[in-house]
Amino acid sequence: MVKAGASPPRPRVWQLWRARARRVPLHTVVVGLCLLWLVPAVGLLVSSFRPPRLAAISGWWSALAPPYQFTLENYRAVLSAYNMERSFLNSLVITIPATVIPIMVAAYAAYAFAWMRFRGREPLFTLVVGSLVIPLQMTLIPVLRLFTAFKLVGTFPAVWLAHAGYGLPFAIYLLRNFMGALPKDVLESASIDGARPLAVFFGLVLPLSIPAMASLAIFQFLWVWNDLLVALIYVGGTPAVAPMTVTISNLVNSLGQNWQLLSAAAFISMALPMVVFFALQQFFVRGILAGAIKG
Amino acid sequence: MNDPVVLAIVALIGVPAAQLGYAVVIEGILERVPARWERILRPWLWLAPALCLLSVFLVYPALHTVYLSMLDARSATFVGVNNYLFVLTNHDMLLAVRNNLLWLVFFTGITVSAGLLLAVLVDRVRYESLAKSVIFLPMAISAVAAGVIWKFVYEFRPAGASQIGLLNAFLTAALPGFRPVGWLVNLLTDNFALIAVGVWIWVGFSLVILSAALKGIPAELLEAARVDGATEWQGFWRIILPTLSSTILVVTTTLVILALKAFDIVYVMTNGNFNTEVIANRMYKEMFNIHHFGRASAIAVLLFVATVPVMIVNIRRFRAQEAVR
């Protein structure tokens, strides 16, 4: 900036600086809000590496000045003694099938809704749109009884099926809108050339829908990974199956003031979704923009 | 039934194989039936897996819950509207309704307006995408983890002791004579402390959608207004706000549903203590602590009734979209 001031006439420099100064409040507000959003999470991360003795008596920010005293002990403790290792595995075993199952089921249904003519198509799809906002609470008791009758309470398949069912309306809605917008002439000329629906679906519709399915997969993955209510109701009482959200919510009660342990547990549960988020943010945002009415 | 290794294999190989197999089998059947039947059957066979799941996990349970809401605690005898009368006059439940109204007004209002304000502000800085990523980040983590993060921020130690919670430490340092507040137990602050966590999570959602819509406003339109002497402020109220109104409605309806169903944050941070109870947590307690399935169902039905207006708005909007397709 000093260098730039040497050549142009003085008034322009002055104007430039005045324009900059006018933008100071703007930058202050934006940067300030970003800090407000980040600092609580940074505090959690820092605390998770602090020795218990210090975490109990001083704020996490005091760890940022020397003498630096950090430890991995908290992670070791929550993973082994507080069931977090098992819970992490459980979260994975719950989330992956609960993401895979509804997407393919929804793709078949979306194909029918978008490209086949049949009686009752509009009312049926309106029902799907309506069911986007049905509170899960409406379904908990009958589904719990159904699972009890089939001895599925406290098992992984119960959670897979429940999440598949609950995720379907949004998945069908998103995919049908995407598939419906695919170029009509391409699909029709394929059928005229004698391609069977099976070939049209797997050869054209599915490959063309990959962006939408990727958005959906990330969405469903994060939704299931972060879910508390469904897991609490259908496997809540079974530690061997409980995902991390359930385990951590129990730890909040039992560990109380042991912030270094709670923060380590919370961070273990946040790590994977944050990686997914940073790696695939564009798909996630696209999914949100495409179907902002999920309930 | 719960060996993770066996289950993982079943899930990762068996499930996709079964799904692919299904499509091959139904098309195989359709090739062998008369053409007239083929046309009628095809859509329904492609829809069948989805319709089965939807019926078992949404349609049937929703209807059955309405029925259960008119039975007693053990779903044995018919009690008519007694559960509803209890739920609508019970003190805890009325408190929960009041708190959900607080969520509805403050969570929705603040999240939409903060998202809109931020969308306009970040549009003017060069580090826009970085700022948006930061604000959006809490969307990726669970409400449980967010609850832990903020419980720690709100941590309270008596005056004089060293504050380890960020909020009390900051305020004690910044304001001389400030007495630390137990944010999650103080009846004046606790509901707002919880709502703030919801806002922290969801502003990113509102920001991303509104920001995308904002980019859709032609730059010439705002430029023309500026040339005609309109201030930024007038530009916001007369051009940006009216143009974004339909997007604002979409964001608002989503947030209204979230406010009505608020559960995770409350369950983790206060479990409804100190007058922070919400309807969804009330239902959980009726179900698992008190084991009164009639009342729990009645609460679920009331929650559903509250979402019906949003459902109607969504269906209307969907019909309007279809009309222009």
Interface residues (C-beta under 8 A of the other chain):
Chain A: R23 L26 H27 V29 V30 L33 C34 W37 L38 V39 P40 A41 G43 L44 S47 A55 A56 I57 S58 G59 W60 W61 L89 N90 V93 I96 P97 V100 I101 P102 M104 V105 A106 Y108 A109 Y111 A112 F113 M116 R117 F118 R121 L124 T126 V128 V129 G130 S131 L132 V133 I134 P135 L136 Q137 M138 T139 L140 I141 P142 V143 L146 G154 T155 F156 P157 W160 L161 A162 A164 G165 Y166 L168 P169 I172 G180 R196 P197 L198 F201 F202 L222 W225 N226 D227 L228 L229 L232 I233 G236 A240 V241 M244 T245 I248 S249 V252 W259 L262 S263 A265 A266 F267 S269 M270 P273 M274 V276 F277 F278 Q281 F284 V285 I288 L289 A292 I293 K294 G295
Chain B: M1 N2 P4 L7 A8 A11 L12 V15 P16 Q19 Y22 A23 V24 E27 E31 I40 R42 P43 W44 W46 L47 P49 A50 L51 L53 L54 V56 F57 L58 V59 Y60 P61 A62 H64 T65 L68 L118 L121 V122 R124 V125 Y127 A131 S133 V134 I135 F136 L137 P138 M139 A140 I141 S142 A143 V144 A145 G147 V148 I149 W150 K151 F152 V153 E155 S162 Q163 I164 G165 L166 A169 W200 F205 V208 I209 A212 V250 V251 T253 T254 I257 L260 K261 F263 D264 Y267 V268 M269 A280 M283 Y284 M287 F288 F293 A296 S297 I299 A300 V301 L303 F304 T307 V310 M311 N314 I315 F318 R319 R325
